[in-house]
Amino acid sequence: MTKQDLIRSASELDLPQKEAAKEYVQKQEHLVLLINKTMLARPDIKELAGEKNIEMMKDNHSNHARFIGSILEYYNPEVLVNTVLWVFRSYRSRGFHQNYWAAQINAWINILCQELSSQGLEKILPLYKWLSINIPAFSDISEKSLIQTPLNYDIS
């Protein structure tokens, strides 16, 4: 699968209604608390996120919620795909294991199923299922990109 395939696939998702996006945004701080609690309770969290990356993981969860809130309100498949690829590359280069993404997205799905109204869940869950299904493609594309053009954090 290519980046363009992901963009085409993302273009086929039904756009969430404004009410669903509003509910997600209103609950996002609580959702972030729950995702952090859930992920920190995992016995394998240091293997998934990396020994020294727990604070970075929490930042990722906050950024994830803000980004998804924005995507739900102003859906753009190209921005979605490009951002997710950037996140995969950036966090992998910092030591996050590939399995982190499946663990995180599955945790988000479980939390959303518990915390959102049935109407909100019906509109938002397809995006999260799409993310989950496409983790292997995001991982593959981002790994190839890292090999071809490694991220360089040296700004001296």
N, C-alpha and C positions, 0 to 999 in steps of 0.2 A: 504494500500500500504506500502511496506517495502523499506528500503534503496536499497536493491538489485533490486527491481522492478524499482525504479527510475534510477538506473545505466543502467539496460537493456533498459529502455525507452530512455534514453539519448544516448545510443549506436546506436539507430535507426535514429537519426538525421543526415541529410546530412551535411557533412563537408563544411564549407564555403570555397570559393576560396580565394587564397592569395590576390587578388585584393580587395575583399570585406573587408578582415581583415585589409589591409593597409589603406583603406579609413576610416574605423572606428578609427583606431589608430591615423591617421592624424587629425581627427575631434574631438577626445575625449575631449580635453580641452574645446572646444566650447560646446560640448554636456553636459559636467559637469556644465558649467555656466547656460545653459538652464534648466537643471533638477533642479538645486538649485533655480533658479528664479521661476520655475513652482511650486515646492513644497512649497517654502516660501510664495507664493501667496495664498495658500489654507487657508481658515479660520479655518480649523480643524487641522492645522499642529502641534500645541502643544499637542493636544490629540493623534495624530498619533505617533509623535516622542518622546513625553515627554517634560515637561516644560523646563528642563535644558539640553536637548539633541540636540539642533539645530546645534551646531558646530560638534557634533558627526555624525549627519545626513549628513552634508556636506562632512565630511571625508569619510563616507560610499559611497557617490556618486562618489567621486574621486577614491576610492579603487575599486568600482564596475566597473568603466570604464577601469581602468588598468587591472583588472582581466579578464573582458570580452575580451579586446584586446588580452590578452595572450591566453585565451581559443580559440579564433578565429584562432590564428596562430598555436597553438599547442594543438589541441583538445584532451582531455582526459576525457571521461564521469565520471570516478571514482573521479578524482580531482574536476570536476564540482560539482557533487552531494555532496561530502564531504565538500567542501568549502561552498556551499550554506547552508548546514545543520549547519555548524559552525557559519556562519553569523546569521542565524535565532536564534540559541541558545544564542549567545553572545549579540545580540541587544535586544532580548526579556528580558534577565536577567538585562539589563540596563533600562528597562521601555518602550521600543518601543511597540506599540500596534500591534496586529496581522494584522489589516487592513492596516498598513503602507506599507506592501509588495505589496499588490494589487495596492494601490495608486501609489507607486513608479514605479512598472513595467509598469503599464498602462501609466504613464507619459513618461517613457522611450520610449515605443512603439510609442506614439504620436509624440515625438520629432524625433525619427529615421525616421518616415514616412515623416516628413517635411525636414529633413536635409541630408539624404543619397540619393545617386543616386538610380534609380530604380533597377539597377543591384546589387548594394550593399545591398539594402533593401531586395531584393528577397533572398539573401543568408543568411542574418543576422536575419531577422524577425522570421524565424522558431525557433531559439534558444530562443528569447524573448517570443514567444507564448508558447513554451514548459515551460519556467519558470512560466508564468502566469497561465497556466492550472494546474501546479503542486504545486502552492502555498499551497493549503489545505494539500497535502501530506507532504510537507516540514514542514509546521506548526505543523501538528499532530506528526510527528516523532521527531521533535526538542522539542516539549512540553513534550512528554513522556520521552525523554532523560533528560530534565531539572528536571523532578520530580524524576527520578531514580538516577541521578548523578548531583546535582546542581553544577554550576560553582563556584569555590572558588577563589576570588580575593585577599584573605589575604595571602600575601607572607612573613609575619613576622616570 
